[in-house]
Amino acid sequence: MNQQQIQAPKKSCYFCSNNIDAVDYKDTLLMRKFMNSQAKIVPPRRTGNCARHQRMVTRSIKRARAMALLSYTIK
Amino acid sequence: MEYELLFFTYASSESKVPGIKKDIEEILTSHGGKFSGDFTDIGKRKFAYPIKRETHGYYSFVRFTIEDKEKLPEINKRIGLMSNLTRHLIVKAAEVGKPVSAIEMPAREIIAEEKKIEEIPEEKTVETKPKASMDDLDEKLNELLDETPS
């Protein structure tokens, strides 16, 4: 049958819906939301983030990793 | 333009932090930078991964403004050459947003506060339970708080 009917409703961007305009690289708990259990960055198709905010999240996660606030990997 | 500078040292050399702050202030002011606030200490925090076998660091950050952004690479280099500082990071303040207090950071004071909060209600209700469990709880809490950066 038509496979498109099974698709889940599209999630909305967390930052757009909460009116957050900047992502702090020190806020590890927030960034942890957008990482999986292996500490990989989750793609926006799973989180629903818009492109602009996904770039912000990625940038601050990478900064936090360099500062040892977040880990590069969890085995 | 306003920038934010974050740096940390190993927790074992925490006593050097005031000296580091002075050096940073000297470097910044000599290149025409101006502090827009005082240093905010995040405090002692567990690293997400060990760095040269060290597991804990002492973090602090400050915001400053500088007119001539051409001088930033020079400042970055000078701070990087400081031997008693482990790592540092300079970012545009606009990308970080408003200055936040160390809410999410399991700093020392926060751990101490949580202990106080949890101790008070527990004394009222747990008269029948043995007192040893309290210490266990505290230990577990400390462990959990230490493990949060992952």
Backbone of each chain as ProteinMPNN parsed JSONL, in Angstrom:
{"seq_chain_A": "MNQQQIQAPKKSCYFCSNNIDAVDYKDTLLMRKFMNSQAKIVPPRRTGNCARHQRMVTRSIKRARAMALLSYTIK", "coords_chain_A": {"N_chain_A": [[0.848, -1.205, 0.0], [0.271, 2.364, 0.219], [3.173, 3.757, 1.338], [3.696, 6.164, 2.567], [1.731, 6.799, 4.336], [2.324, 5.628, 6.738], [4.256, 7.091, 7.932], [5.485, 8.933, 10.74], [4.088, 11.815, 12.427], [5.532, 14.993, 11.692], [8.133, 16.194, 13.729], [8.509, 19.197, 15.677], [10.907, 21.894, 15.719], [12.888, 22.038, 18.589], [14.112, 24.349, 19.554], [13.014, 26.424, 18.083], [10.351, 26.279, 18.903], [10.61, 26.906, 21.539], [11.614, 29.399, 21.527], [14.425, 29.854, 21.666], [17.446, 31.383, 21.067], [20.141, 31.024, 21.041], [22.692, 28.61, 21.594], [24.198, 27.413, 24.389], [27.479, 26.358, 24.897], [28.226, 25.395, 27.306], [26.081, 24.278, 28.472], [25.519, 21.325, 29.178], [23.52, 19.489, 29.685], [21.392, 20.179, 28.063], [22.486, 19.828, 25.505], [22.952, 17.142, 25.566], [20.522, 16.045, 25.048], [20.406, 15.989, 22.335], [22.076, 14.053, 21.52], [23.016, 10.621, 21.049], [23.043, 7.453, 22.847], [25.599, 6.646, 22.477], [26.966, 8.932, 22.466], [26.948, 10.197, 20.046], [26.154, 12.73, 17.637], [22.817, 13.384, 17.039], [20.948, 13.044, 14.031], [19.073, 15.686, 12.386], [16.703, 14.714, 11.258], [15.749, 12.956, 13.084], [15.47, 14.401, 15.416], [14.021, 16.592, 14.712], [14.929, 19.145, 14.567], [15.405, 22.403, 13.136], [17.354, 23.522, 10.312], [19.023, 25.69, 10.922], [19.138, 25.768, 13.746], [20.115, 23.244, 14.226], [22.69, 23.459, 13.25], [23.713, 25.208, 15.173], [23.542, 23.609, 17.485], [25.261, 21.488, 16.804], [27.664, 22.855, 16.544], [28.07, 23.802, 19.181], [28.193, 21.423, 20.584], [30.537, 20.314, 19.605], [32.357, 22.173, 20.494], [32.07, 21.87, 23.256], [33.003, 19.291, 23.53], [35.709, 19.569, 22.974], [36.469, 20.965, 25.193], [36.256, 19.125, 27.149], [33.784, 18.893, 28.364], [31.789, 17.436, 27.33], [31.718, 14.052, 26.179], [33.627, 12.504, 23.538], [33.014, 9.989, 22.771], [31.091, 7.22, 23.96], [31.7, 4.105, 24.93]], "CA_chain_A": [[0.0, 0.0, 0.0], [1.03, 3.616, 0.229], [4.044, 3.766, 2.52], [3.764, 7.476, 3.203], [0.73, 6.903, 5.393], [2.87, 5.102, 7.998], [5.193, 8.061, 8.513], [5.079, 9.621, 11.963], [3.95, 13.256, 12.216], [6.82, 15.666, 11.767], [8.394, 16.888, 14.991], [8.886, 20.592, 15.476], [12.22, 22.214, 16.261], [12.825, 22.338, 20.018], [14.575, 25.712, 19.823], [12.048, 27.352, 17.514], [9.12, 26.297, 19.678], [10.873, 27.495, 22.851], [12.187, 30.727, 21.305], [15.823, 29.922, 22.103], [18.171, 31.903, 19.908], [21.564, 30.696, 21.122], [22.942, 27.374, 22.333], [25.397, 27.577, 25.208], [28.282, 25.132, 24.883], [28.421, 24.935, 28.686], [24.84, 23.644, 28.908], [25.694, 19.955, 28.705], [22.278, 18.716, 29.791], [20.59, 20.48, 26.883], [23.091, 19.211, 24.318], [22.831, 15.688, 25.72], [19.238, 15.681, 24.436], [20.573, 15.83, 20.893], [23.104, 13.044, 21.299], [22.491, 9.309, 21.398], [23.706, 6.842, 24.003], [27.028, 6.518, 22.172], [27.459, 10.308, 22.417], [26.974, 10.719, 18.681], [25.174, 13.785, 17.387], [21.646, 12.797, 16.384], [20.579, 13.83, 12.852], [17.84, 16.456, 12.57], [15.487, 13.991, 10.867], [15.237, 12.26, 14.268], [15.14, 15.342, 16.473], [13.098, 17.587, 14.216], [15.525, 20.476, 14.592], [15.54, 23.071, 11.857], [18.758, 23.519, 9.89], [19.766, 26.74, 11.619], [19.396, 25.373, 15.132], [20.965, 22.044, 14.224], [24.069, 23.951, 13.123], [24.114, 25.747, 16.483], [23.736, 22.486, 18.402], [26.476, 20.777, 16.406], [28.823, 23.684, 16.862], [28.341, 23.863, 20.619], [28.6, 20.086, 21.046], [31.948, 20.135, 19.268], [33.12, 23.01, 21.42], [32.04, 21.256, 24.584], [33.86, 18.11, 23.503], [37.1, 20.006, 23.057], [36.7, 21.439, 26.55], [36.026, 17.984, 28.04], [32.496, 18.988, 29.045], [31.054, 16.293, 26.783], [32.708, 13.099, 25.687], [33.591, 12.231, 22.112], [32.389, 8.687, 22.576], [30.857, 6.342, 25.109], [31.853, 2.797, 24.265]], "C_chain_A": [[0.876, 1.245, 0.0], [1.855, 3.745, 1.511], [4.035, 5.094, 3.255], [2.777, 7.622, 4.343], [1.28, 6.474, 6.751], [3.745, 6.131, 8.708], [4.616, 8.775, 9.738], [4.932, 11.115, 11.666], [5.275, 13.957, 12.462], [6.969, 16.401, 13.102], [8.769, 18.33, 14.697], [10.211, 20.859, 16.175], [12.091, 22.665, 17.713], [13.136, 23.804, 20.281], [13.601, 26.744, 19.26], [10.821, 27.441, 18.405], [9.333, 26.873, 21.076], [11.512, 28.874, 22.755], [13.6, 30.877, 21.864], [16.655, 30.334, 20.891], [19.667, 31.617, 19.954], [21.722, 29.435, 21.958], [24.26, 27.527, 23.075], [26.182, 26.272, 25.226], [28.545, 24.613, 26.293], [27.203, 24.181, 29.205], [24.829, 22.19, 28.437], [24.39, 19.163, 28.729], [21.399, 18.942, 28.565], [21.157, 19.753, 25.667], [22.987, 17.691, 24.36], [21.542, 15.173, 25.09], [19.405, 15.364, 22.957], [21.734, 14.909, 20.556], [22.509, 11.692, 21.673], [23.335, 8.686, 22.515], [25.185, 6.62, 23.756], [27.711, 7.863, 22.1], [27.661, 10.807, 20.989], [25.918, 11.818, 18.553], [24.033, 13.194, 16.564], [21.259, 13.658, 15.178], [19.246, 14.547, 13.056], [16.585, 15.717, 12.14], [14.93, 13.201, 12.042], [14.827, 13.221, 15.364], [14.124, 16.375, 16.024], [13.658, 18.995, 14.216], [15.56, 21.086, 13.197], [17.036, 23.234, 11.566], [19.588, 24.512, 10.696], [20.124, 26.306, 13.035], [20.247, 24.118, 15.203], [22.428, 22.446, 14.093], [24.575, 24.461, 14.456], [24.435, 24.618, 17.458], [25.051, 21.783, 18.088], [27.718, 21.55, 16.819], [29.106, 23.645, 18.364], [28.702, 22.49, 21.176], [30.088, 19.893, 20.785], [32.841, 20.976, 20.162], [33.202, 22.364, 22.791], [32.929, 20.021, 24.639], [35.321, 18.511, 23.658], [37.446, 20.457, 24.478], [36.431, 20.354, 27.598], [34.756, 18.128, 28.868], [31.581, 17.859, 28.583], [32.086, 15.316, 26.243], [32.545, 12.91, 24.182], [32.851, 10.929, 21.859], [32.144, 8.013, 23.926], [30.811, 4.942, 24.528], [30.609, 1.919, 24.399]], "O_chain_A": [[2.088, 1.163, -0.2], [1.313, 3.831, 2.613], [4.336, 5.143, 4.448], [2.955, 8.467, 5.219], [0.775, 6.896, 7.791], [3.951, 6.059, 9.92], [3.448, 9.161, 9.772], [5.58, 11.629, 10.753], [6.046, 13.56, 13.336], [6.073, 17.122, 13.543], [9.277, 18.651, 13.623], [10.592, 20.145, 17.103], [11.298, 23.55, 18.034], [12.505, 24.433, 21.129], [13.38, 27.796, 19.86], [10.301, 28.531, 18.647], [8.376, 27.282, 21.733], [11.906, 29.454, 23.767], [13.933, 31.899, 22.463], [16.579, 29.715, 19.829], [20.386, 31.933, 19.006], [20.977, 29.217, 22.913], [25.307, 27.743, 22.466], [25.634, 25.212, 25.528], [29.039, 23.497, 26.454], [27.268, 23.524, 30.244], [24.208, 21.861, 27.426], [24.176, 18.278, 27.901], [20.743, 18.019, 28.083], [20.418, 19.141, 24.896], [22.938, 17.034, 23.32], [21.466, 14.024, 24.655], [18.649, 14.574, 22.392], [22.302, 14.968, 19.466], [21.61, 11.614, 22.51], [24.232, 9.331, 23.057], [25.951, 6.427, 24.7], [28.881, 7.956, 21.726], [28.446, 11.724, 20.748], [24.921, 11.827, 19.274], [24.259, 12.582, 15.521], [21.243, 14.884, 15.287], [18.392, 14.077, 13.807], [15.496, 16.05, 12.606], [13.763, 12.81, 12.019], [13.941, 12.912, 16.161], [13.437, 16.972, 16.853], [12.943, 19.946, 13.898], [15.723, 20.38, 12.202], [17.872, 23.1, 12.459], [20.712, 24.215, 11.1], [21.265, 26.456, 13.472], [21.021, 23.947, 16.145], [23.302, 21.86, 14.732], [25.713, 24.195, 14.841], [25.446, 24.649, 18.161], [25.854, 21.514, 18.982], [28.677, 20.999, 17.358], [30.254, 23.475, 18.773], [29.45, 22.404, 22.151], [30.813, 19.375, 21.634], [33.935, 20.559, 20.542], [34.266, 22.317, 23.408], [33.537, 19.733, 25.67], [36.076, 17.868, 24.386], [38.594, 20.339, 24.907], [36.385, 20.64, 28.795], [34.654, 17.554, 29.952], [30.721, 17.388, 29.326], [33.198, 15.709, 25.892], [31.468, 13.128, 23.627], [32.15, 10.784, 20.857], [32.886, 8.211, 24.889], [29.947, 4.643, 23.704], [30.588, 0.796, 23.894]]}, "seq_chain_B": "MEYELLFFTYASSESKVPGIKKDIEEILTSHGGKFSGDFTDIGKRKFAYPIKRETHGYYSFVRFTIEDKEKLPEINKRIGLMSNLTRHLIVKAAEVGKPVSAIEMPAREIIAEEKKIEEIPEEKTVETKPKASMDDLDEKLNELLDETPS", "coords_chain_B": {"N_chain_B": [[33.249, 44.067, 19.641], [31.708, 41.499, 21.599], [33.141, 38.879, 23.494], [33.578, 35.543, 24.764], [35.56, 33.927, 27.092], [36.699, 30.819, 27.991], [38.369, 28.806, 30.314], [40.344, 26.108, 31.662], [41.992, 24.331, 34.3], [43.897, 21.555, 35.532], [42.401, 19.94, 38.315], [44.158, 19.455, 40.305], [45.956, 21.519, 40.248], [44.6, 23.679, 41.253], [45.149, 25.797, 42.916], [46.579, 27.57, 41.459], [44.884, 29.106, 40.043], [44.075, 31.884, 40.679], [46.443, 33.228, 39.897], [46.522, 32.619, 37.166], [44.233, 33.952, 36.299], [45.034, 36.583, 36.697], [47.153, 36.766, 34.867], [45.751, 36.384, 32.47], [44.143, 38.65, 32.501], [46.094, 40.59, 32.231], [47.136, 40.018, 29.665], [44.841, 40.453, 28.093], [44.138, 43.165, 28.608], [46.409, 44.448, 27.719], [46.148, 44.175, 25.036], [44.096, 45.772, 24.402], [41.622, 44.902, 25.299], [38.537, 44.716, 27.149], [37.121, 43.869, 30.223], [33.819, 42.71, 30.611], [32.633, 41.853, 32.814], [33.101, 40.11, 35.921], [35.28, 37.257, 36.517], [33.609, 34.208, 36.178], [33.263, 31.496, 38.142], [33.025, 28.139, 37.373], [33.864, 26.024, 38.726], [35.111, 23.037, 40.355], [35.051, 20.21, 38.316], [34.109, 17.122, 36.824], [36.019, 15.699, 34.2], [34.834, 14.855, 30.924], [36.239, 12.97, 29.682], [39.343, 11.368, 30.444], [42.206, 13.492, 30.719], [45.481, 13.369, 30.055], [45.685, 11.492, 32.148], [44.452, 12.826, 34.205], [41.474, 13.464, 36.031], [39.751, 15.411, 36.918], [38.839, 18.859, 36.594], [39.329, 22.428, 36.957], [37.124, 24.881, 36.235], [36.578, 28.044, 34.649], [35.104, 31.098, 33.479], [34.966, 34.142, 31.479], [33.668, 37.273, 30.287], [34.489, 39.501, 27.668], [35.116, 42.594, 25.928], [36.287, 43.671, 22.758], [37.636, 45.957, 20.509], [39.224, 45.847, 18.195], [39.268, 43.254, 16.187], [41.302, 41.987, 14.934], [43.253, 41.484, 16.692], [42.635, 39.249, 18.081], [43.652, 36.614, 17.279], [46.275, 36.831, 18.149], [45.954, 37.19, 20.928], [44.765, 34.751, 21.489], [46.876, 33.042, 20.918], [48.77, 33.847, 22.804], [47.487, 33.211, 25.214], [47.272, 30.502, 24.859], [49.879, 29.767, 25.136], [50.361, 29.89, 27.788], [51.625, 28.174, 30.486], [50.515, 27.058, 32.782], [47.892, 26.582, 32.32], [45.344, 24.466, 31.178], [43.478, 24.024, 28.902], [41.818, 26.275, 26.644], [39.149, 28.417, 25.419], [37.857, 30.647, 23.075], [34.982, 32.335, 22.235], [32.402, 33.957, 20.263], [30.29, 36.057, 22.074], [27.662, 36.381, 21.384], [26.939, 34.021, 20.2], [26.672, 32.321, 22.267], [24.717, 33.278, 23.88], [22.759, 34.741, 26.538], [24.585, 35.508, 29.537], [24.854, 32.81, 31.693], [24.19, 31.603, 34.955], [25.933, 29.107, 36.83], [24.059, 26.836, 36.445], [23.54, 24.267, 35.386], [25.845, 23.116, 35.982], [27.604, 20.806, 37.867], [28.796, 22.082, 40.254], [30.796, 22.787, 43.181], [29.41, 24.266, 45.195], [26.809, 23.888, 44.487], [26.444, 21.17, 44.829], [26.779, 21.079, 47.556], [24.58, 22.584, 48.369], [22.445, 20.989, 47.523], [22.752, 18.824, 49.151], [22.114, 19.919, 51.636], [19.418, 20.53, 51.229], [18.337, 18.011, 50.862], [18.852, 16.844, 53.24], [17.287, 17.994, 55.217], [14.386, 17.383, 54.939], [14.587, 14.671, 55.209], [15.373, 14.114, 57.8], [13.117, 14.495, 59.27], [11.284, 12.491, 58.472], [12.62, 10.042, 58.489], [12.992, 8.66, 61.004], [12.946, 6.121, 61.999], [14.614, 4.691, 60.348], [17.985, 3.4, 59.968], [20.93, 5.414, 60.652], [23.096, 5.132, 59.018], [22.324, 4.823, 56.395], [21.939, 7.341, 55.429], [24.48, 8.376, 54.955], [25.294, 6.665, 52.964], [23.51, 7.4, 50.982], [24.304, 10.026, 50.469], [26.816, 9.553, 49.451], [26.198, 8.16, 47.141], [24.779, 10.104, 45.783], [26.769, 12.012, 45.343], [28.388, 10.553, 43.667], [26.71, 10.218, 41.458], [26.342, 12.871, 40.68], [28.899, 13.522, 39.994], [29.228, 12.012, 37.788], [27.738, 13.095, 35.748], [28.769, 14.659, 33.415], [28.834, 13.406, 30.337]], "CA_chain_B": [[32.436, 42.849, 19.746], [31.891, 40.832, 22.884], [33.586, 37.489, 23.403], [33.625, 34.813, 26.028], [36.764, 33.107, 27.217], [36.594, 29.763, 28.993], [39.621, 28.067, 30.478], [40.359, 25.214, 32.82], [43.253, 23.691, 34.68], [43.654, 20.332, 36.301], [41.958, 20.259, 39.669], [45.306, 19.363, 41.215], [46.646, 22.814, 40.303], [43.546, 24.671, 41.454], [45.686, 26.948, 43.641], [47.197, 28.51, 40.523], [43.841, 29.801, 39.299], [44.171, 33.344, 40.784], [47.566, 33.682, 39.074], [46.108, 32.508, 35.764], [43.292, 35.038, 36.03], [45.823, 37.818, 36.611], [47.88, 36.731, 33.59], [44.781, 36.592, 31.391], [43.754, 40.053, 32.551], [47.212, 41.356, 31.692], [47.182, 39.809, 28.217], [43.689, 41.086, 27.455], [44.176, 44.629, 28.686], [47.521, 44.952, 26.915], [45.732, 44.18, 23.637], [42.94, 46.655, 24.244], [40.369, 44.254, 25.674], [37.921, 45.225, 28.383], [36.224, 42.896, 30.852], [32.464, 43.204, 30.826], [32.179, 41.335, 34.101], [34.185, 39.427, 36.603], [35.392, 35.833, 36.212], [32.596, 33.337, 36.772], [33.85, 30.18, 38.375], [32.152, 26.962, 37.327], [34.372, 25.232, 39.838], [35.692, 21.735, 40.066], [34.108, 19.436, 37.512], [34.759, 15.929, 36.276], [36.173, 15.708, 32.75], [34.053, 13.826, 30.234], [37.219, 11.923, 29.357], [40.578, 11.746, 31.13], [43.221, 14.217, 29.968], [46.771, 13.042, 30.66], [45.391, 10.727, 33.361], [43.748, 13.641, 35.191], [40.044, 13.229, 35.864], [38.957, 16.569, 37.296], [39.395, 20.155, 36.226], [38.728, 23.615, 37.565], [36.694, 25.697, 35.104], [36.179, 29.425, 34.895], [34.97, 31.849, 32.224], [34.809, 35.594, 31.609], [33.283, 37.94, 29.037], [35.241, 40.731, 27.432], [34.878, 43.249, 24.645], [37.498, 44.137, 22.096], [37.257, 46.703, 19.301], [40.018, 45.409, 17.054], [39.229, 41.792, 16.218], [42.564, 41.489, 14.378], [44.158, 41.137, 17.792], [42.19, 38.014, 18.727], [44.571, 35.493, 17.099], [47.449, 37.066, 19.0], [45.52, 36.893, 22.298], [44.552, 33.302, 21.54], [48.196, 32.426, 20.943], [49.419, 34.159, 24.081], [46.834, 32.421, 26.267], [47.627, 29.107, 24.616], [51.26, 29.515, 25.553], [50.456, 29.877, 29.256], [51.934, 26.783, 30.808], [49.739, 26.517, 33.904], [46.492, 26.495, 31.919], [45.257, 23.253, 30.376], [42.902, 24.358, 27.596], [40.963, 27.46, 26.686], [38.269, 28.559, 24.262], [37.288, 31.992, 22.925], [33.867, 32.32, 21.284], [31.588, 35.168, 20.253], [29.293, 35.973, 23.146], [26.324, 36.312, 20.79], [26.637, 32.635, 19.875], [26.433, 31.596, 23.513], [23.511, 33.8, 24.486], [22.918, 35.498, 27.78], [25.421, 34.836, 30.534], [24.074, 32.0, 32.627], [24.87, 31.151, 36.164], [26.318, 27.709, 36.661], [22.917, 26.028, 36.909], [23.664, 22.866, 35.001], [27.169, 22.633, 36.329], [27.689, 20.231, 39.215], [29.881, 22.734, 40.992], [30.85, 22.424, 44.6], [28.369, 24.905, 46.022], [25.522, 23.302, 44.143], [26.408, 19.874, 45.5], [26.581, 21.355, 48.974], [23.199, 23.027, 48.559], [21.541, 19.858, 47.373], [22.882, 18.02, 50.362], [21.336, 20.587, 52.676], [17.996, 20.403, 50.926], [17.889, 16.637, 51.053], [19.016, 16.418, 54.627], [16.25, 18.527, 56.095], [13.169, 16.569, 54.991], [14.87, 13.286, 55.561], [15.474, 14.002, 59.252], [11.768, 14.433, 59.844], [10.553, 11.27, 58.155], [13.377, 8.8, 58.612], [13.441, 8.451, 62.377], [13.093, 4.692, 62.265], [15.676, 4.102, 59.545], [19.326, 3.589, 60.526], [21.583, 6.639, 60.173], [24.134, 4.819, 58.031], [21.778, 4.946, 55.051], [22.113, 8.734, 55.005], [25.832, 8.531, 54.385], [25.285, 5.953, 51.677], [22.763, 8.232, 50.044], [25.161, 11.151, 50.101], [27.88, 9.057, 48.59], [25.597, 7.851, 45.841], [24.441, 11.391, 45.161], [28.022, 12.594, 44.867], [28.826, 9.763, 42.518], [25.833, 10.533, 40.337], [26.613, 14.239, 40.231], [30.218, 13.522, 39.38], [29.209, 11.296, 36.507], [26.859, 13.716, 34.756], [29.298, 14.991, 32.076], [29.133, 12.196, 29.573]], "C_chain_B": [[32.733, 42.133, 21.069], [32.248, 39.355, 22.676], [33.538, 36.837, 24.78], [34.842, 33.902, 26.014], [36.556, 32.089, 28.327], [37.946, 29.076, 29.104], [39.481, 27.093, 31.635], [41.77, 24.69, 33.063], [42.901, 22.362, 35.337], [43.287, 20.725, 37.721], [43.124, 20.217, 40.657], [46.055, 20.691, 41.3], [45.646, 23.95, 40.454], [44.095, 25.941, 42.108], [46.294, 27.984, 42.708], [46.172, 29.397, 39.816], [43.907, 31.332, 39.456], [45.299, 33.922, 39.941], [47.218, 33.68, 37.607], [45.191, 33.666, 35.393], [44.036, 36.354, 35.851], [46.536, 37.878, 35.255], [46.948, 37.022, 32.42], [44.381, 38.059, 31.327], [44.846, 40.918, 31.918], [47.242, 41.263, 30.174], [46.059, 40.577, 27.536], [43.805, 42.603, 27.457], [45.315, 45.187, 27.841], [47.18, 44.954, 25.431], [44.46, 44.985, 23.431], [41.615, 45.994, 24.543], [39.846, 44.827, 26.975], [37.008, 44.156, 28.947], [34.838, 43.495, 30.976], [31.87, 42.627, 32.104], [33.356, 40.673, 34.776], [34.257, 37.973, 36.128], [34.258, 35.078, 36.906], [33.202, 31.953, 36.932], [32.783, 29.11, 38.24], [32.574, 26.031, 38.453], [34.929, 23.901, 39.398], [34.649, 20.853, 39.38], [34.852, 18.226, 36.964], [34.874, 16.066, 34.766], [35.297, 14.614, 32.152], [34.963, 12.674, 29.806], [38.533, 12.334, 30.024], [41.55, 12.471, 30.199], [44.544, 14.016, 30.694], [46.59, 12.433, 32.054], [44.733, 11.563, 34.468], [42.255, 13.483, 34.948], [39.199, 14.459, 36.181], [39.659, 17.865, 36.882], [38.689, 21.276, 36.958], [38.424, 24.598, 36.444], [36.324, 27.108, 35.541], [36.008, 30.132, 33.549], [34.718, 33.32, 32.5], [34.386, 36.149, 30.258], [34.092, 39.213, 28.894], [34.881, 41.294, 26.07], [36.204, 43.699, 24.077], [37.08, 44.784, 20.774], [37.923, 46.089, 18.07], [40.089, 43.885, 17.033], [40.474, 41.171, 15.587], [43.495, 40.995, 15.481], [43.801, 39.8, 18.43], [43.147, 36.831, 18.507], [45.802, 35.605, 17.991], [47.127, 36.722, 20.463], [45.393, 35.387, 22.485], [45.892, 32.576, 21.691], [48.851, 32.611, 22.316], [48.818, 33.32, 25.211], [47.194, 30.951, 26.107], [49.021, 28.76, 25.094], [51.421, 29.498, 27.068], [50.577, 28.439, 29.729], [51.032, 26.199, 31.894], [48.253, 26.381, 33.59], [46.37, 25.284, 30.981], [44.728, 23.537, 28.972], [42.064, 25.624, 27.741], [40.155, 27.546, 25.396], [37.754, 29.993, 24.237], [36.188, 31.914, 21.873], [33.155, 33.666, 21.336], [30.486, 35.014, 21.29], [27.888, 35.821, 22.578], [25.937, 34.873, 20.482], [26.281, 31.814, 21.111], [25.126, 32.05, 24.155], [23.809, 34.532, 25.769], [23.823, 34.758, 28.743], [24.566, 34.088, 31.546], [24.882, 31.753, 33.884], [25.111, 29.658, 35.991], [25.217, 26.777, 37.145], [23.164, 24.555, 36.638], [24.966, 22.256, 35.49], [27.174, 22.039, 37.731], [28.87, 20.812, 39.972], [29.772, 22.405, 42.466], [29.695, 22.982, 45.401], [27.033, 24.237, 45.766], [25.373, 21.95, 44.828], [26.115, 20.083, 46.98], [25.136, 21.747, 49.244], [22.233, 21.854, 48.498], [21.567, 18.963, 48.597], [22.014, 18.592, 51.459], [19.857, 20.338, 52.471], [17.523, 18.986, 51.231], [17.975, 16.19, 52.504], [17.829, 16.823, 55.488], [14.985, 17.663, 56.108], [13.419, 15.147, 55.483], [14.913, 13.107, 57.083], [14.108, 13.865, 59.9], [11.152, 13.051, 59.683], [11.298, 9.995, 58.553], [13.883, 8.617, 60.04], [13.712, 6.982, 62.659], [14.264, 4.078, 61.522], [17.026, 4.322, 60.208], [20.036, 4.78, 59.884], [22.607, 6.361, 59.081], [23.635, 5.032, 56.606], [21.944, 6.368, 54.518], [23.464, 8.929, 54.327], [25.912, 7.853, 53.027], [24.622, 6.796, 50.606], [23.634, 9.374, 49.54], [26.252, 10.709, 49.143], [27.358, 8.796, 47.183], [25.305, 9.128, 45.067], [25.688, 12.03, 44.574], [28.506, 11.871, 43.625], [28.036, 10.148, 41.275], [26.168, 11.904, 39.777], [27.95, 14.312, 39.53], [30.166, 12.947, 37.971], [28.452, 12.012, 35.411], [27.526, 14.102, 33.441], [29.646, 13.75, 31.285], [28.932, 12.438, 28.099]], "O_chain_B": [[33.854, 42.163, 21.577], [31.713, 38.688, 21.79], [33.468, 37.509, 25.809], [35.105, 33.2, 25.037], [36.27, 32.453, 29.468], [38.592, 28.799, 28.093], [38.602, 27.242, 32.484], [42.606, 24.621, 32.162], [41.741, 22.095, 35.652], [43.792, 21.71, 38.26], [43.085, 20.857, 41.708], [46.715, 20.967, 42.302], [45.806, 25.027, 39.879], [43.572, 27.033, 41.883], [46.505, 29.133, 43.098], [46.533, 30.318, 39.084], [43.803, 32.034, 38.45], [45.142, 34.982, 39.336], [47.562, 34.609, 36.877], [45.334, 34.283, 34.337], [43.711, 37.145, 34.965], [46.524, 38.909, 34.583], [47.28, 37.781, 31.509], [44.288, 38.642, 30.247], [44.561, 41.853, 31.17], [47.357, 42.272, 29.478], [46.278, 41.262, 26.537], [43.596, 43.249, 26.431], [45.198, 46.286, 27.3], [47.831, 45.643, 24.646], [43.82, 44.881, 22.384], [40.576, 46.472, 24.088], [40.601, 45.353, 27.793], [36.197, 43.591, 28.214], [34.684, 44.643, 31.392], [30.714, 42.897, 32.428], [34.473, 40.679, 34.258], [33.37, 37.517, 35.406], [33.991, 35.296, 38.088], [33.603, 31.323, 35.954], [31.754, 29.165, 38.914], [31.748, 25.342, 39.052], [35.184, 23.673, 38.215], [33.504, 20.77, 39.824], [36.047, 18.285, 36.677], [33.926, 16.504, 34.114], [35.048, 13.585, 32.78], [34.506, 11.55, 29.597], [38.808, 13.526, 30.155], [41.696, 12.103, 29.034], [44.7, 14.455, 31.834], [47.264, 12.822, 33.009], [44.486, 11.049, 35.559], [41.813, 13.381, 33.803], [38.047, 14.54, 35.754], [40.886, 17.947, 36.829], [37.6, 21.1, 37.505], [39.334, 25.093, 35.779], [35.828, 27.331, 36.646], [36.696, 29.798, 32.584], [34.312, 33.703, 33.598], [34.699, 35.576, 29.214], [34.348, 39.916, 29.872], [34.409, 40.582, 25.183], [37.124, 44.061, 24.811], [36.277, 44.23, 20.023], [37.28, 45.845, 17.049], [40.874, 43.287, 17.769], [40.683, 39.963, 15.691], [44.402, 40.198, 15.24], [44.572, 39.27, 19.23], [43.431, 36.104, 19.459], [46.302, 34.61, 18.515], [47.908, 36.059, 21.145], [45.841, 34.822, 23.483], [46.026, 31.635, 22.473], [49.4, 31.676, 22.9], [49.539, 32.788, 26.054], [47.397, 30.241, 27.092], [49.313, 27.609, 25.417], [52.481, 29.138, 27.581], [49.74, 27.595, 29.412], [50.807, 24.99, 31.93], [47.448, 26.101, 34.478], [47.201, 25.103, 30.092], [45.424, 23.324, 27.98], [41.657, 25.987, 28.845], [40.433, 26.852, 24.418], [37.271, 30.501, 25.249], [36.432, 31.477, 20.748], [33.278, 34.417, 22.304], [29.833, 33.974, 21.372], [27.023, 35.209, 23.204], [24.755, 34.53, 20.496], [25.668, 30.751, 21.011], [24.499, 31.289, 24.893], [24.95, 34.895, 26.054], [23.835, 33.528, 28.771], [23.673, 34.659, 32.171], [26.111, 31.704, 33.855], [24.544, 29.03, 35.097], [25.392, 26.031, 38.108], [23.021, 23.709, 37.52], [25.167, 21.043, 35.424], [26.784, 22.71, 38.686], [29.827, 20.106, 40.29], [28.79, 21.824, 42.928], [29.071, 22.272, 46.189], [26.229, 24.04, 46.678], [24.305, 21.623, 45.345], [25.314, 19.365, 47.579], [24.535, 21.302, 50.222], [21.32, 21.741, 49.316], [20.546, 18.421, 49.019], [21.276, 17.872, 52.13], [19.134, 19.984, 53.402], [16.443, 18.787, 51.787], [17.265, 15.283, 52.937], [17.417, 16.082, 56.38], [14.547, 17.246, 57.18], [12.554, 14.521, 56.095], [14.528, 12.054, 57.591], [13.953, 13.214, 60.933], [10.573, 12.502, 60.621], [10.679, 8.992, 58.909], [15.082, 8.438, 60.253], [14.588, 6.638, 63.453], [14.848, 3.089, 61.966], [17.213, 5.304, 60.926], [19.784, 5.116, 58.727], [22.948, 7.254, 58.305], [24.41, 5.377, 55.714], [22.075, 6.577, 53.312], [23.571, 9.559, 53.275], [26.502, 8.372, 52.079], [25.104, 6.894, 49.478], [23.691, 9.65, 48.342], [26.568, 11.389, 48.166], [27.982, 9.156, 46.184], [25.55, 9.219, 43.864], [25.671, 12.529, 43.449], [28.969, 12.485, 42.664], [28.593, 10.373, 40.2], [26.266, 12.087, 38.564], [28.118, 15.074, 38.578], [30.937, 13.327, 37.09], [28.505, 11.593, 34.255], [26.908, 13.896, 32.396], [30.665, 13.112, 31.55], [29.134, 11.532, 27.291]]}, "name": "protein", "num_of_chains": 2, "seq": "MNQQQIQAPKKSCYFCSNNIDAVDYKDTLLMRKFMNSQAKIVPPRRTGNCARHQRMVTRSIKRARAMALLSYTIKMEYELLFFTYASSESKVPGIKKDIEEILTSHGGKFSGDFTDIGKRKFAYPIKRETHGYYSFVRFTIEDKEKLPEINKRIGLMSNLTRHLIVKAAEVGKPVSAIEMPAREIIAEEKKIEEIPEEKTVETKPKASMDDLDEKLNELLDETPS"}
